[in-house]
Amino acid sequence: MGNVNRERPYFVGNWKMNKAFSDLEQFITSIKSADCNQWIAPQTVQLHSMKEMTKNHGPLKIGSQNHSHELSGAFTGETSIEQIQELNLDFAIVGHSERRQLFNETDETINKKLRLSCERQINTILCLGETLDQREENITFDVIANQIKKALLNVTSEMFSQVLIAYEPVWAIGTGKTATPSQAQEVHEYIRSTMRELYGDVSNNTPILYGGSVKPSNARELMGMKDIDGALIGGASLASNDYNAICKNGL
Ligand code: PGA
């Protein structure tokens, strides 16, 4: 999709393992176009249908929640980046904390996934975030710096210009506990300074999204912060009226 920029906010729905095929059309047709990037990541088996259904109408762009760190071969149950590319998907998510925690993904495999998608010019959302224990131990910045540096190992500036970051404190995901706007801004600012060390001015254009219990009622306050350029939204992206309200309130 080309290089990313921070001109308009990004509201990315991560549907996780939710939604039936019979729900898709109603969702798509009730989305109101807004002055932001409106992206949805459905389950892998629904990618083709969603891409076809949104092709000629509506504002939605469609991307994947995960892909394999290997290109092809004997990896039962995995999805290859080449198939993501063949579907002409608009973006890919890598390193979500549920993948890290429940499926043992490491910074090394996340780095491989990110390079595979960026090499194919697919905008890639890299997810980062600390656990509650890490926050209480006061090591949030160290954890974040380590995740960024390892995930971006051998990623060139050209590849990096396709990357978006999603800061998602693990303690805020699906818990109803949102980071306060200032807690989020503090980490976003730290992420931007770390990226600036690695990529210089290129990082001025890198969108940094916040994720973790974003809903219509807190979107405006969060999006008002200087380094918050959008949101990665789980639960509240499943209902089109909530998603529409976030896109409207977050502008
Ligand atoms: P949530 O999920 O909005 O339900 O907290 C966010 C995410 O996991 O991306």
Residues whose N, C-alpha, C, O or C-beta is under 5 A from the ligand:
A	BS01	PGA	N14 A172 I173 G174 T175 G211 G212 S213 V214 L232 I233 G234 G235 A236
